[in-house]
């Protein structure tokens, strides 16, 4: 009987000790679990932000590439009006002479280029050049149909300008937004007029991301811009 009582007393003491240590072990386990959860959450947040930044940078790069390629194409084609050199007598008025004598205008964040449009453009051109590419060339205001053996080359002034945080493209009298979230557009002409440097800065207002792009474009029709 004494042995049974002693054994019961020892078992009771062990249960009391186990109950006393249980909250400490539980708190320690909870603390370790919370630390692991916080680390995993921080790792997921960092990875998600890196994914967002990478996606935004790729979108900005693609938008900048399309806008800069369009401006570069107009810079290269400015003043290229067909196969014959135009003389003042081939132009209808003084305003046309001024536009054609300076087909590329650069001023800070503005770029203007007088270029030949692709045939079949839905908008009417500002001028039409009728030429046979042999000895006849005549510029007319507006849209003019050509009769054989002449061909008609539509010509329009293109303008790029930043207003607010948007880059706008103007063709003749039609204006449309070309690029959003523009921090700066800076157009610089080389001293010899043979090269135009385009500096474009974009930003993402949500992710606080900024990207800068620079493109140098060689002119085909050189001269002072």
LUMMINU-682010 format. One record per atom (N, C-alpha, C, O): x negated, y negated, z negated. Coordinates in pm, whole numbers, plus 50000, padded with zeros to 5 digits. Last residue first. Layout:
! LUMMINU-682010
   east  north     up
      X      Y      Z
...
//
This chain:
! LUMMINU-682010
   east  north     up
  48117  42723  58808
  48259  42743  58773
  48314  42619  58706
  48431  42616  58669
  47909  42692  59082
  47940  42634  58953
  48087  42656  58920
  48174  42613  58995
  47857  43015  59234
  47874  42872  59236
  47905  42821  59099
  47925  42900  59007
  47946  43319  59417
  47877  43239  59318
  47901  43090  59336
  47958  43045  59435
  48140  43560  59446
  48140  43432  59515
  48080  43331  59419
  48154  43264  59346
  48097  43757  59265
  48066  43787  59404
  48058  43657  59485
  47981  43647  59581
  47950  43739  58941
  48042  43683  59041
  47999  43724  59182
  47880  43726  59214
  47931  43977  58685
  47861  43908  58794
  47963  43862  58898
  48050  43939  58938
  48010  43968  58350
  48063  43994  58483
  47985  43912  58584
  47975  43790  58571
  47979  44119  58038
  47918  44026  58134
  47960  44066  58274
  47949  44182  58312
  48158  44143  57739
  48141  44194  57875
  48080  44084  57960
  48123  43969  57954
  48209  44239  57409
  48141  44145  57497
  48121  44214  57632
  48074  44327  57640
  48409  44255  57117
  48372  44313  57246
  48311  44204  57333
  48357  44089  57332
  48474  44344  56781
  48423  44245  56876
  48375  44315  57003
  48311  44420  56997
  48728  44398  56538
  48638  44453  56639
  48598  44342  56736
  48680  44255  56769
  48849  44447  56209
  48812  44356  56317
  48712  44423  56409
  48622  44496  56365
  49108  44529  55983
  48999  44577  56068
  48975  44477  56180
  49070  44426  56239
  49320  44542  55800
  49212  44445  55782
  49087  44488  55858
  48975  44485  55805
  49540  44697  55846
  49421  44766  55795
  49303  44673  55770
  49198  44718  55726
  49717  44496  55935
  49758  44593  55833
  49636  44656  55766
  49630  44667  55644
  49604  44342  56138
  49646  44276  56014
  49682  44372  55903
  49677  44334  55786
  49325  44392  56319
  49443  44467  56277
  49488  44409  56144
  49418  44425  56044
  49182  44197  56585
  49197  44232  56445
  49325  44312  56424
  49421  44300  56501
  48925  44115  56829
  49058  44163  56792
  49061  44197  56643
  48958  44223  56582
  48751  43903  57040
  48759  43953  56903
  48904  43990  56873
  48995  43908  56889
  48552  43882  57323
  48688  43907  57276
  48683  43968  57137
  48619  44071  57116
  48378  43710  57558
  48371  43751  57418
  48514  43762  57365
  48588  43664  57362
  48234  43734  57869
  48364  43735  57800
  48343  43790  57659
  48297  43902  57641
  48036  43551  58087
  48038  43637  57968
  48172  43621  57897
  48216  43510  57868
  47959  43545  58424
  48055  43501  58324
  48053  43602  58209
  48066  43722  58231
  47716  43439  58662
  47762  43537  58563
  47858  43471  58464
  47839  43355  58426
  47635  43236  58823
  47642  43369  58883
  47698  43475  58787
  47725  43587  58829
  47583  42984  58726
  47716  43012  58776
  47734  43149  58834
  47840  43178  58890
  47349  42924  58602
  47346  42930  58748
  47481  42961  58809
  47494  42964  58932
  47425  42941  58333
  47381  42812  58387
  47381  42811  58540
  47410  42708  58601
  47728  43133  58286
  47582  43120  58290
  47545  42989  58359
  47624  42933  58435
  48012  43056  58092
  47952  43068  58225
  47802  43049  58215
  47754  42960  58145
  48218  43217  57862
  48095  43140  57880
  48041  43166  58020
  48026  43280  58063
  48497  43230  57665
  48449  43253  57801
  48332  43160  57826
  48344  43038  57812
  48638  43386  57398
  48540  43284  57434
  48480  43321  57568
  48421  43427  57585
  48901  43444  57194
  48853  43470  57330
  48762  43355  57367
  48805  43239  57368
  48989  43577  56879
  48918  43477  56957
  48890  43531  57096
  48859  43648  57114
  49184  43749  56776
  49122  43652  56687
  49055  43540  56767
  49063  43423  56729
  49480  43884  56878
  49353  43830  56928
  49302  43725  56828
  49370  43626  56801
  49720  44034  56863
  49620  44038  56755
  49481  43996  56805
  49381  44062  56779
  49795  44150  57202
  49829  44096  57070
  49709  44105  56976
  49610  44173  57004
  49794  44075  57546
  49725  44141  57435
  49761  44071  57305
  49759  43948  57297
  49972  43956  57728
  49882  44062  57775
  49822  44141  57659
  49801  44262  57672
  50290  43815  57787
  50184  43851  57691
  50103  43969  57741
  50158  44068  57789
  50334  43618  58086
  50369  43733  58004
  50256  43762  57906
  50139  43737  57936
  50469  43391  58321
  50379  43414  58208
  50428  43532  58127
  50548  43547  58102
  50485  43260  58644
  50530  43369  58557
  50426  43396  58449
  50310  43422  58480
  50392  43090  58833
  50481  43033  58731
  50532  43137  58632
  50614  43105  58546
  50092  43240  58882
  50180  43139  58939
  50261  43071  58830
  50205  43003  58744
  50065  43428  58615
  50049  43442  58759
  50146  43346  58824
  50267  43368  58823
  49914  43443  58307
  50005  43366  58391
  49968  43387  58536
  49853  43366  58576
  49891  43610  58006
  49851  43613  58147
  49957  43541  58228
  50076  43574  58220
  49781  43549  57674
  49885  43544  57776
  49822  43544  57915
  49716  43486  57938
  49708  43685  57369
  49648  43651  57497
  49757  43661  57604
  49817  43767  57623
  49790  43569  57047
  49830  43646  57165
  49758  43593  57289
  49749  43472  57310
  49792  43419  56820
  49710  43540  56819
  49741  43630  56938
  49722  43751  56931
  49809  43109  56961
  49831  43182  56837
  49736  43299  56831
  49614  43282  56835
  49719  43178  57281
  49806  43090  57203
  49846  43166  57077
  49908  43273  57084
  49476  43196  57526
  49516  43245  57394
  49600  43138  57326
  49559  43022  57314
  49497  43270  57874
  49486  43172  57766
  49538  43233  57637
  49632  43313  57639
  49438  43301  58213
  49434  43372  58085
  49412  43269  57975
  49318  43189  57983
  49583  43289  58533
  49535  43214  58417
  49546  43302  58292
  49647  43367  58268
  49557  43287  58884
  49575  43365  58762
  49513  43289  58645
  49405  43231  58657
  49703  43173  59177
  49618  43136  59064
  49656  43222  58943
  49773  43228  58905
  49707  43362  59482
  49773  43306  59364
  49669  43269  59259
  49561  43327  59254
  49777  43465  59812
  49679  43408  59719
  49753  43338  59606
  49849  43264  59629
  49818  43713  60063
  49877  43632  59957
  49770  43588  59856
  49683  43667  59820
  49747  43713  60392
  49680  43744  60266
  49742  43656  60158
  49721  43534  60159
  49857  43849  60695
  49886  43756  60585
  49819  43805  60457
  49832  43921  60418
  49717  43852  61025
  49756  43922  60902
  49769  43818  60790
  49702  43715  60791
  49792  43827  61374
  49749  43771  61246
  49789  43864  61132
  49882  43944  61144
  49869  43884  61635
  49768  43971  61573
  49720  43921  61436
  49618  43967  61387
  50179  43938  61467
  50060  43995  61533
  50000  43893  61630
  50075  43823  61699
  50269  43714  61209
  50302  43778  61336
  50172  43825  61401
  50069  43759  61390
  50347  43702  60865
  50247  43699  60971
  50301  43770  61094
  50368  43872  61084
  50538  43487  60651
  50524  43613  60725
  50423  43595  60838
  50413  43489  60900
  50450  43330  60352
  50468  43316  60497
  50447  43453  60562
  50352  43524  60531
  50510  43171  60046
  50506  43300  60118
  50539  43278  60265
  50640  43217  60300
  50317  42874  59968
  50422  42972  59948
  50400  43099  60029
  50290  43130  60074
  50140  42690  60218
  50202  42694  60086
  50310  42802  60081
  50385  42821  60177
  49878  42837  60411
  50010  42777  60401
  50057  42785  60256
  50018  42875  60181
  49574  42823  60588
  49640  42846  60459
  49772  42770  60457
  49778  42653  60495
  49426  42992  60856
  49508  42878  60815
  49582  42915  60686
  49642  43022  60675
  49197  43087  61098
  49235  43099  60957
  49310  42973  60918
  49264  42862  60942
  49040  43247  61369
  49153  43166  61322
  49180  43196  61175
  49184  43311  61132
  48851  43419  61458
  48821  43276  61471
  48931  43187  61417
  48918  43065  61420
  48876  43671  61320
  48787  43650  61433
  48750  43502  61443
  48632  43466  61438
  49073  43720  61140
  48939  43765  61104
  48841  43754  61222
  48736  43819  61223
  49312  43605  61174
  49287  43721  61261
  49149  43778  61238
  49109  43873  61305
  49527  43485  60912
  49398  43493  60982
  49395  43616  61072
  49465  43715  61050
  49687  43299  60672
  49707  43370  60798
  49576  43369  60875
  49520  43262  60900
  49737  43301  60335
  49634  43280  60437
  49669  43366  60558
  49678  43488  60549
  49958  43143  60124
  49941  43256  60215
  49838  43216  60320
  49850  43113  60386
  50010  43061  59777
  49961  43031  59911
  49959  43160  59994
  49957  43270  59939
  50147  43174  59567
  50145  43028  59577
  50099  42982  59715
  50143  42879  59765
  50360  43463  59638
  50232  43396  59614
  50247  43244  59619
  50347  43192  59670
  50630  43616  59458
  50582  43543  59575
  50452  43469  59544
  50437  43418  59433
  50618  43940  59312
  50626  43795  59297
  50567  43726  59419
  50468  43771  59476
  50560  44206  59392
  50700  44159  59389
  50715  44007  59375
  50814  43951  59422
  50312  44274  59638
  50340  44229  59501
  50481  44170  59496
  50520  44094  59585
  50235  44349  59892
  50351  44415  59833
  50380  44376  59691
  50465  44437  59627
  49877  44333  59866
  50000  44327  59946
  50114  44402  59875
  50092  44503  59809
  49724  44174  59585
  49746  44295  59663
  49874  44281  59744
  49971  44223  59695
  49600  43835  59618
  49682  43940  59558
  49687  44063  59647
  49658  44058  59767
  49305  43659  59577
  49395  43721  59674
  49469  43836  59606
  49408  43922  59543
  49281  43397  59329
  49244  43527  59387
  49347  43570  59490
  49461  43523  59490
  49152  43175  59117
  49235  43179  59237
  49191  43300  59317
  49078  43306  59367
  49154  43174  58768
  49092  43227  58889
  49194  43225  59002
  49309  43267  58985
  49074  43057  58446
  49161  43046  58563
  49085  43094  58685
  48968  43061  58705
  49069  43089  58102
  49007  43134  58226
  49110  43125  58337
  49220  43177  58325
  49002  42963  57777
  49087  42969  57896
  49005  43012  58018
  48888  42975  58033
  48849  42906  57561
  48927  43029  57555
  49020  43044  57675
  49109  43129  57673
  48632  42718  57739
  48651  42773  57604
  48721  42906  57604
  48663  43008  57642
  48697  42731  58055
  48705  42627  57952
  48736  42692  57817
  48852  42717  57785
  48645  42774  58393
  48615  42828  58260
  48619  42714  58161
  48552  42612  58179
  48772  42859  58705
  48763  42754  58605
  48747  42818  58467
  48825  42906  58429
  48724  42933  59036
  48707  42987  58901
  48684  42872  58805
  48588  42796  58820
  48749  42797  59274
  48841  42909  59249
  48830  42969  59110
  48915  43048  59069
  48719  42515  59386
  48678  42563  59253
  48770  42679  59213
  48858  42662  59129
  48829  42500  59635
  48688  42463  59622
  48632  42502  59486
  48511  42521  59471
  49093  42570  59593
  49010  42662  59668
  48861  42628  59658
  48776  42716  59670
  49190  42350  59444
  49200  42486  59390
  49104  42581  59460
  49041  42664  59395
  49140  42136  59621
  49079  42138  59488
  49079  42279  59430
  48979  42323  59373
  49300  42213  59841
  49156  42198  59858
  49084  42203  59724
  48979  42267  59712
  49551  42201  59722
  49500  42331  59767
  49349  42325  59786
  49278  42420  59752
  49566  41926  59683
  49571  42016  59568
  49518  42155  59604
  49449  42218  59525
  49559  41826  59949
  49448  41803  59858
  49447  41894  59737
  49340  41936  59692
  49681  42074  60189
  49686  41949  60115
  49568  41941  60020
  49487  42033  60010
  49635  42308  60350
  49752  42222  60376
  49749  42088  60305
  49810  41993  60354
  49326  42390  60519
  49406  42384  60396
  49518  42283  60412
  49501  42181  60480
  49157  42371  60730
  49241  42492  60724
  49337  42491  60606
  49420  42580  60594
  49000  42151  60694
  49111  42138  60789
  49204  42259  60788
  49316  42252  60838
  48801  42251  60521
  48906  42161  60469
  49025  42148  60564
  49139  42135  60518
  48760  42603  60605
  48721  42463  60615
  48833  42375  60560
  48947  42419  60553
  48667  42925  60493
  48772  42824  60511
  48711  42684  60513
  48622  42652  60434
  48516  43190  60661
  48497  43079  60568
  48599  42970  60599
  48616  42929  60713
  48689  43502  60697
  48631  43379  60752
  48616  43274  60643
  48692  43269  60546
  48811  43719  60568
  48687  43742  60641
  48619  43615  60691
  48501  43620  60725
  48936  43648  60231
  48943  43702  60367
  48807  43704  60435
  48703  43692  60370
  48870  43509  59997
  48997  43484  60065
  49000  43539  60207
  49062  43479  60295
  48744  43494  59700
  48731  43589  59812
  48864  43588  59889
  48958  43657  59851
  48785  43339  59476
  48726  43276  59594
  48707  43368  59712
  48658  43324  59816
  48752  43607  59256
  48782  43464  59270
  48709  43406  59390
  48588  43421  59405
  48679  43867  59209
  48753  43840  59332
  48785  43693  59353
  48839  43656  59457
  48549  43864  58964
  48476  43912  59081
  48546  43871  59212
  48480  43843  59312
  48759  43771  58800
  48635  43692  58813
  48558  43734  58939
  48508  43648  59012
  48944  43977  58824
  48978  43845  58878
  48853  43758  58894
  48843  43681  58989
  48798  44180  58693
  48836  44197  58834
  48871  44063  58897
  48832  44036  59011
  48780  44075  58436
  48659  44095  58514
  48690  44111  58663
  48617  44061  58748
  49048  44083  58353
  48981  43954  58369
  48856  43967  58456
  48829  43880  58539
  49079  44363  58351
  49165  44281  58435
  49102  44144  58459
  49103  44094  58572
  48889  44441  58165
  48877  44488  58303
  48962  44404  58397
  48921  44376  58510
  48994  44320  57935
  48866  44273  57989
  48845  44319  58133
  48790  44245  58214
  49232  44469  57900
  49237  44324  57919
  49109  44272  57982
  49114  44189  58073
  49132  44732  57871
  49225  44701  57978
  49229  44551  58007
  49229  44510  58123
  48966  44702  57643
  48910  44749  57770
  49001  44711  57886
  48954  44662  57989
  49145  44629  57442
  49042  44534  57484
  48986  44573  57621
  48960  44487  57704
  49293  44869  57424
  49359  44743  57460
  49259  44641  57512
  49283  44574  57612
  49087  45046  57344
  49156  45068  57470
  49228  44941  57518
  49225  44909  57636
  49013  44933  57098
  48914  44946  57204
  48981  44964  57340
  48937  44906  57440
  49251  44958  56954
  49198  44825  56982
  49097  44830  57097
  49096  44742  57183
  49265  45239  56940
  49370  45163  57007
  49321  45024  57046
  49346  44977  57157
  49031  45295  56794
  49046  45348  56929
  49153  45272  57007
  49136  45243  57126
  49090  45165  56552
  48973  45123  56630
  48983  45173  56775
  48948  45101  56868
  49312  45313  56466
  49327  45171  56498
  49212  45122  56584
  49233  45044  56677
  49189  45565  56422
  49296  45551  56521
  49315  45406  56564
  49333  45377  56682
  49007  45496  56220
  48958  45550  56347
  49063  45535  56457
  49031  45496  56569
  49181  45413  56018
  49083  45319  56073
  49033  45366  56209
  49017  45286  56302
  49322  45654  55969
  49392  45535  56014
  49297  45435  56081
  49328  45380  56186
  49110  45819  55882
  49187  45857  56001
  49262  45737  56057
  49266  45718  56179
  49039  45681  55651
  48941  45695  55758
  49009  45732  55890
  48971  45683  55996
  49276  45717  55507
  49237  45582  55549
  49134  45587  55661
  49139  45508  55756
  49264  45997  55469
  49377  45937  55542
  49343  45797  55590
  49376  45761  55703
  49032  46025  55317
  49039  46087  55449
  49151  46026  55533
  49135  46005  55653
  49109  45885  55086
  48994  45840  55165
  48998  45897  55306
  48971  45826  55403
  49327  46043  55001
  49346  45902  55034
  49232  45849  55121
  49256  45778  55218
  49198  46288  54949
  49301  46281  55053
  49323  46138  55097
  49338  46112  55216
  49029  46209  54738
  48972  46263  54861
  49071  46255  54976
  49034  46220  55088
  49219  46137  54548
  49128  46036  54599
  49064  46081  54731
  49047  46002  54823
  49340  46387  54504
  49419  46276  54557
  49330  46167  54616
  49362  46112  54721
  49125  46532  54399
  49184  46575  54526
  49266  46463  54589
  49263  46443  54711
  49084  46385  54163
  48979  46396  54263
  49033  46436  54399
  48993  46381  54501
  49330  46425  54034
  49288  46290  54071
  49179  46293  54176
  49180  46212  54269
  49323  46704  53998
  49428  46645  54080
  49390  46504  54125
  49414  46468  54240
  49105  46728  53823
  49099  46790  53956
  49203  46730  54050
  49175  46708  54168
  49211  46585  53604
  49087  46540  53670
  49074  46599  53810
  49037  46528  53904
  49432  46742  53541
  49452  46605  53587
  49329  46551  53657
  49340  46479  53757
  49300  46977  53458
  49390  46979  53573
  49414  46841  53630
  49416  46822  53752
  49163  46885  53232
  49088  46935  53348
  49173  46937  53473
  49126  46904  53582
  49388  46820  53075
  49291  46717  53112
  49209  46760  53234
  49188  46682  53327
  49508  47070  53042
  49580  46964  53111
  49485  46854  53160
  49500  46802  53270
  49306  47200  52898
  49345  47251  53029
  49420  47145  53110
  49398  47130  53230
  49306  47044  52665
  49186  47054  52746
  49218  47102  52887
  49164  47050  52985
  49565  47094  52571
  49526  46957  52609
  49402  46958  52698
  49394  46882  52795
  49542  47368  52518
  49639  47320  52615
  49604  47181  52664
  49613  47153  52784
  49350  47372  52319
  49322  47438  52445
  49417  47390  52556
  49377  47373  52671
  49496  47231  52125
  49368  47179  52172
  49333  47242  52306
  49290  47171  52398
  49723  47397  52077
  49740  47262  52134
  49609  47206  52189
  49611  47138  52291
  49588  47642  51973
  49664  47639  52098
  49683  47499  52154
  49660  47481  52273
  49478  47637  51723
  49389  47608  51836
  49465  47595  51968
  49411  47541  52065
  49692  47705  51555
  49625  47579  51533
  49539  47539  51654
  49528  47421  51684
  49762  47960  51645
  49857  47851  51664
  49792  47715  51645
  49830  47618  51711
  49533  48097  51565
  49565  48091  51707
  49661  47977  51736
  49647  47906  51836
  49558  48072  51285
  49443  48012  51352
  49471  47996  51502
  49437  47893  51560
  49795  48221  51249
  49792  48080  51211
  49678  48008  51282
  49696  47898  51333
  49713  48475  51329
  49819  48407  51404
  49821  48258  51374
  49846  48177  51464
  49520  48525  51135
  49478  48517  51274
  49583  48445  51359
  49550  48366  51448
  49686  48541  50906
  49586  48435  50916
  49537  48417  51060
  49516  48304  51103
  49833  48773  50966
  49901  48644  50952
  49804  48528  50966
  49835  48428  51030
  49632  48964  50962
  49704  48940  51088
  49776  48807  51085
  49781  48735  51185
  49566  48952  50689
  49466  48918  50790
  49533  48886  50924
  49495  48791  50991
  49808  49046  50573
  49758  48912  50543
  49656  48865  50646
  49659  48749  50687
  49823  49305  50674
  49927  49210  50711
  49881  49066  50687
  49910  48976  50766
  49601  49415  50543
  49605  49410  50689
  49708  49309  50738
  49683  49236  50833
  49683  49400  50276
  49565  49326  50320
  49565  49310  50473
  49532  49204  50525
  49906  49570  50280
  49924  49428  50247
  49805  49345  50297
  49822  49236  50351
  49779  49812  50340
  49882  49759  50432
  49902  49611  50407
  49914  49534  50502
  49620  49847  50115
  49558  49833  50249
  49655  49771  50348
  49616  49689  50431
  49807  49878  49919
  49717  49762  49913
  49651  49739  50049
  49629  49625  50091
  49916  50121  50000
  50000  50000  50000
  49913  49875  50000
  49941  49778  50071
//
